[in-house]
């Protein structure tokens, strides 16, 4: 029997921008090996498979695959899956909250009206931070930039569901001039237990968009991820720790995908409840293609 799927561009309301993800419906009877082969066939940074939930606390279950492996969680597939569910299921079309079951547990996704339609805002996992014992010269070689282009903040592996090596740059012009060494990035991130590297820089122009971001995950078969939700979640947790430690809440708008022609916008925020930090990441989405798998 054919299996329906859609392709969703996440973190944008414009078709052919943002980050594309395939969303495969009614995947309960697909073995993991077949899911992995489909993800390789789709050749997108992630493909998400929707299944019946295993708990009444969830609306649906999602399994997320890169071309190389399964992830417990990822940001733009979560936005894409929520958008696909809202579009396909008439019972959920007016929902204000979806509860996605995935490898890190239940991820709440708020449905918020926006000027272009709706913003899908997920609460990510509890942040963790680990120091990355890398020299400035090593990180500069990984990114193909000068050591002086790196900020003075530490290099850390930060996770809100997916571990990323987080690096801040010191000047805005440096981010578009990077020449990443994918082999070095893959090797270093594997040794650190990170899926890849997310780099950010302050725009510094006083506009509504505070940051520009780039994400590289060659070990997952993703040379550059157009717009990365989990990477931005890690950036938000990094900022909350290192630049806003005394503030109860904060947030930013980030642009990503500019250098590869897949412009997208991410809304990220955080707040503190006692000693716990909660990170939310959101964006818009649009379906650009639909079809069927014949297996």
Backbone torsions as a table, in degrees:
resi	resn	phi	psi	omega
1	UNK	NA	134.3	179.1
2	UNK	-62.1	148.4	179.4
3	UNK	-115.2	125.7	-177.3
4	UNK	-76.8	147.1	171.6
5	UNK	-147.9	159.6	172.5
6	UNK	-129.7	157.6	169.8
7	UNK	-110.3	126.1	-175.2
8	UNK	-117.9	130.7	170.9
9	UNK	-90.6	117.5	-175.8
10	UNK	-101.1	153.5	-177.5
11	UNK	65.6	34.7	174.5
12	UNK	-162.7	158.8	169.7
13	UNK	-109.3	4.5	-178.0
14	UNK	-106.3	124.9	175.5
15	UNK	-57.1	142.7	176.6
16	UNK	75.7	15.6	172.4
17	UNK	-123.0	-176.7	179.3
18	UNK	64.6	-152.0	-174.6
19	UNK	-116.5	117.3	-178.6
20	UNK	-78.6	140.1	172.9
21	UNK	-137.3	141.1	171.6
22	UNK	-88.3	138.1	177.3
23	UNK	-120.3	115.6	-177.3
24	UNK	-102.6	124.3	-176.3
25	UNK	-88.9	159.7	170.6
26	UNK	49.3	53.8	-173.5
27	UNK	-97.1	16.5	-173.6
28	UNK	-59.6	-30.9	-175.9
29	UNK	-95.0	5.5	179.4
30	UNK	-88.5	124.9	173.7
31	UNK	-70.4	158.3	-177.2
32	UNK	-58.2	-37.2	-179.8
33	UNK	-61.4	-40.0	178.6
34	UNK	-69.0	-40.0	175.7
35	UNK	-57.0	-43.9	-179.6
36	UNK	-63.8	-39.6	179.3
37	UNK	-67.3	-37.3	176.5
38	UNK	-64.1	-42.2	179.0
39	UNK	-61.0	-39.2	176.2
40	UNK	-66.3	-38.3	179.4
41	UNK	-64.9	-42.4	179.2
42	UNK	-65.6	-34.2	176.0
43	UNK	58.1	36.1	172.8
44	UNK	-105.5	166.8	-179.0
45	UNK	-61.2	-34.4	172.9
46	UNK	-146.8	148.3	170.4
47	UNK	-124.6	132.2	-176.9
48	UNK	-114.7	136.8	-178.6
49	UNK	-112.1	127.6	-177.7
50	UNK	-98.4	131.4	-178.1
51	UNK	-132.6	168.7	173.4
52	UNK	-66.9	142.6	179.8
53	UNK	-70.2	157.4	176.7
54	UNK	-97.4	-1.1	-179.0
55	UNK	-138.3	144.9	177.0
56	UNK	-68.6	-8.9	179.1
57	UNK	-79.4	-5.9	-177.6
58	UNK	-118.2	152.4	175.6
59	UNK	-87.4	-29.3	178.7
60	UNK	-162.0	165.0	176.8
61	UNK	-114.0	141.6	-179.8
62	UNK	-125.4	133.1	169.3
63	UNK	-115.2	131.8	-168.7
64	UNK	-120.6	127.1	-177.9
65	UNK	-125.8	134.3	162.7
66	UNK	-83.1	176.8	174.2
67	UNK	-61.8	-15.8	-174.7
68	UNK	-110.2	-28.6	-172.7
69	UNK	-163.0	169.6	175.6
70	UNK	-89.1	141.1	176.5
71	UNK	-110.2	147.0	176.8
72	UNK	-72.6	-20.4	-176.5
73	UNK	-166.1	152.5	170.4
74	UNK	-159.3	152.2	-171.3
75	UNK	-78.5	-57.0	-173.8
76	UNK	-70.3	-30.6	171.8
77	UNK	-64.7	-29.6	177.2
78	UNK	-67.9	-43.8	175.4
79	UNK	-62.1	-44.9	-178.9
80	UNK	-63.6	-43.2	-179.7
81	UNK	-63.6	-44.8	179.8
82	UNK	-61.5	-43.2	179.6
83	UNK	-63.0	-41.4	179.9
84	UNK	-66.0	-41.2	178.6
85	UNK	-63.7	-45.3	179.8
86	UNK	-61.9	-34.3	-177.8
87	UNK	-78.6	-36.2	-172.3
88	UNK	-88.6	-35.6	-172.2
89	UNK	-98.9	107.6	-177.7
90	UNK	-61.9	-25.7	179.2
91	UNK	-71.2	-21.5	-178.4
92	UNK	-108.8	2.7	-174.6
93	UNK	-58.2	-33.3	-179.0
94	UNK	-100.9	14.1	-176.7
95	UNK	-65.8	145.8	173.8
96	UNK	-104.0	-8.2	179.0
97	UNK	-150.6	131.7	171.4
98	UNK	-116.9	146.5	-179.2
99	UNK	-119.1	109.1	-177.0
100	UNK	-96.9	123.7	173.1
101	UNK	-87.7	128.5	176.9
102	UNK	-149.9	-166.3	-172.4
103	UNK	-65.3	-22.6	179.1
104	UNK	-97.5	4.1	-179.4
105	UNK	115.5	-149.6	179.6
106	UNK	-90.2	122.0	177.6
107	UNK	-106.6	111.8	176.4
108	UNK	-72.6	136.9	176.8
109	UNK	-124.5	110.2	178.5
110	UNK	-79.8	143.4	176.7
111	UNK	-108.1	109.8	-172.0
112	UNK	-117.0	127.1	176.9
113	UNK	-57.9	140.5	177.6
114	UNK	-135.4	172.2	-177.7
115	UNK	-64.0	-29.5	-178.8
116	UNK	-96.5	-3.7	-179.1
117	UNK	148.3	-83.6	179.4
118	UNK	-152.6	144.1	174.5
119	UNK	-101.6	134.1	178.7
120	UNK	-108.7	113.7	-171.3
121	UNK	-118.9	115.0	-177.0
122	UNK	-98.8	146.0	168.5
123	UNK	-93.5	118.5	-175.6
124	UNK	-87.4	-179.9	-176.7
125	UNK	-70.2	164.9	178.6
126	UNK	-62.0	128.1	-174.7
127	UNK	-67.1	147.8	169.9
128	UNK	-131.5	151.8	-179.0
129	UNK	-133.0	138.1	173.4
130	UNK	-136.9	133.9	177.6
131	UNK	-65.6	137.0	175.3
132	UNK	-101.9	111.1	-175.8
133	UNK	-81.8	76.0	178.9
134	UNK	-124.3	142.0	177.1
135	UNK	-77.9	159.8	177.6
136	UNK	-61.9	-35.8	179.4
137	UNK	-66.2	-38.5	178.9
138	UNK	-65.9	-46.2	-179.2
139	UNK	-65.3	-40.5	177.9
140	UNK	-61.5	-39.9	177.8
141	UNK	-66.9	-36.2	177.2
142	UNK	-61.8	-39.5	-175.2
143	UNK	-92.4	-12.9	-177.1
144	UNK	68.9	45.1	178.9
145	UNK	-137.2	175.9	175.6
146	UNK	-80.1	149.4	177.5
147	UNK	-59.5	-30.1	178.7
148	UNK	-68.8	-14.7	177.0
149	UNK	-79.9	-6.7	178.8
150	UNK	-92.5	139.3	178.5
151	UNK	-73.0	175.8	-179.3
152	UNK	-84.5	-4.7	179.5
153	UNK	-71.6	154.6	-176.6
154	UNK	-69.0	160.2	170.7
155	UNK	-89.7	127.8	-177.0
156	UNK	-136.1	150.8	166.7
157	UNK	-93.6	114.8	-174.9
158	UNK	-119.9	138.4	179.5
159	UNK	-134.0	134.7	164.8
160	UNK	-119.3	31.0	-176.7
161	UNK	138.7	-31.0	176.8
162	UNK	-135.2	128.1	-177.5
163	UNK	-80.0	125.0	178.3
164	UNK	-122.9	141.2	168.2
165	UNK	-77.3	118.4	-174.9
166	UNK	-104.5	129.4	-179.4
167	UNK	-135.1	130.6	173.6
168	UNK	-100.2	139.8	174.1
169	UNK	-94.3	159.6	-174.0
170	UNK	-94.1	-19.5	-178.7
171	UNK	-141.2	143.5	-172.6
172	UNK	-61.9	-40.0	-175.4
173	UNK	-63.4	-22.3	-174.8
174	UNK	-69.5	-28.4	-170.7
175	UNK	-69.1	-36.9	178.9
176	UNK	-79.0	-16.5	-178.4
177	UNK	-92.9	2.7	-179.6
178	UNK	-61.8	145.2	171.8
179	UNK	-126.2	77.1	-171.2
180	UNK	-62.7	137.8	174.2
181	UNK	-92.7	98.9	-171.8
182	UNK	-63.0	-34.8	179.4
183	UNK	-65.3	-43.8	178.4
184	UNK	-66.3	-40.8	179.2
185	UNK	-62.2	-47.1	-179.5
186	UNK	-60.0	-45.6	-177.7
187	UNK	-65.0	-47.8	-177.7
188	UNK	-65.8	-42.5	-178.8
189	UNK	-67.2	-37.7	176.7
190	UNK	-61.3	-43.4	179.2
191	UNK	-64.7	-30.6	-178.5
192	UNK	-87.8	-7.8	-175.6
193	UNK	73.8	29.7	177.5
194	UNK	-109.9	148.2	178.8
195	UNK	-77.6	-19.1	-178.9
196	UNK	174.9	-160.5	-170.9
197	UNK	-128.7	127.3	174.9
198	UNK	-115.6	126.1	-175.0
199	UNK	-116.3	138.2	178.9
200	UNK	-140.0	162.2	177.7
201	UNK	-150.5	146.8	175.0
202	UNK	-73.6	134.1	175.7
203	UNK	-69.6	-42.6	174.1
204	UNK	73.8	16.4	-178.1
205	UNK	-104.9	4.2	177.5
206	UNK	77.8	5.0	179.6
207	UNK	-81.2	177.5	-177.9
208	UNK	-66.8	-28.4	178.3
209	UNK	-88.3	116.0	-174.3
210	UNK	-85.1	-40.4	-170.7
211	UNK	-122.6	154.4	160.7
212	UNK	-115.7	142.5	-171.2
213	UNK	-131.6	146.0	168.7
214	UNK	-136.3	146.5	-176.6
215	UNK	-133.0	132.9	-179.7
216	UNK	-126.9	127.9	-179.3
217	UNK	-140.5	62.4	-176.6
218	UNK	-63.0	-28.5	178.1
219	UNK	-65.5	-19.4	177.3
220	UNK	-101.4	10.6	-178.3
221	UNK	78.9	18.3	-177.7
222	UNK	-121.5	100.2	-178.0
223	UNK	-61.6	-49.8	173.0
224	UNK	-143.6	121.7	178.5
225	UNK	-79.8	125.6	-173.7
226	UNK	-57.9	-53.4	179.6
227	UNK	-144.2	117.4	-167.7
228	UNK	-111.2	114.1	-179.3
229	UNK	-72.0	-42.6	179.5
230	UNK	-71.4	-34.7	175.6
231	UNK	-62.7	-40.8	177.0
232	UNK	-68.4	-33.3	174.4
233	UNK	-61.2	-40.4	177.7
234	UNK	-68.2	-38.0	176.2
235	UNK	-62.4	-43.8	179.2
236	UNK	-60.1	-43.9	178.8
237	UNK	-64.9	-37.4	177.5
238	UNK	-63.4	-46.7	179.0
239	UNK	-63.2	-43.3	-179.7
240	UNK	-60.3	-34.0	-178.9
241	UNK	-79.7	-41.7	-168.6
242	UNK	-101.8	-25.0	-177.0
243	UNK	-117.6	-15.9	-175.2
244	UNK	-136.1	37.6	-173.4
245	UNK	-63.9	-25.0	-176.5
246	UNK	-96.7	0.9	-176.1
247	UNK	-102.1	141.7	-177.6
248	UNK	-72.7	-26.1	-177.7
249	UNK	-156.7	166.2	178.3
250	UNK	-177.4	-176.8	179.7
251	UNK	176.6	179.4	-179.7
252	UNK	-160.5	161.6	162.7
253	UNK	-102.7	138.2	177.3
254	UNK	-127.4	145.5	170.6
255	UNK	-105.2	142.4	179.0
256	UNK	-149.7	156.2	179.8
257	UNK	88.6	0.4	-176.1
258	UNK	-59.0	-45.0	-172.8
259	UNK	-69.8	-18.2	-179.0
260	UNK	-117.4	16.7	174.3
261	UNK	71.5	25.4	179.1
262	UNK	-125.1	50.7	-173.7
263	UNK	-51.3	133.3	175.2
264	UNK	-146.8	164.4	-179.5
265	UNK	-125.7	132.6	178.6
266	UNK	-117.1	134.4	170.5
267	UNK	-103.5	122.0	179.1
268	UNK	-125.8	145.2	178.7
269	UNK	-151.5	164.4	176.9
270	UNK	-147.9	155.3	171.5
271	UNK	-148.4	158.4	-177.4
272	UNK	-110.7	135.0	174.1
273	UNK	-121.6	94.3	-171.0
274	UNK	67.8	-124.2	178.5
275	UNK	-92.3	-2.0	-176.4
276	UNK	-92.7	136.5	177.7
277	UNK	-105.1	128.9	178.9
278	UNK	-114.2	129.0	-176.9
279	UNK	-115.1	132.8	175.8
280	UNK	-121.7	141.8	177.9
281	UNK	-135.3	134.5	-176.9
282	UNK	-143.1	164.1	176.6
283	UNK	-172.5	171.7	177.5
284	UNK	-91.5	176.3	-178.6
285	UNK	-158.6	158.1	179.3
286	UNK	-149.1	138.1	175.2
287	UNK	-81.0	131.5	-178.3
288	UNK	-115.5	-14.4	-178.9
289	UNK	-159.7	155.7	174.5
290	UNK	-144.3	156.9	-180.0
291	UNK	-174.2	-166.0	-179.7
292	UNK	-135.9	146.4	173.7
293	UNK	-96.9	135.0	177.1
294	UNK	-116.4	102.7	-172.9
295	UNK	-112.6	NA	NA
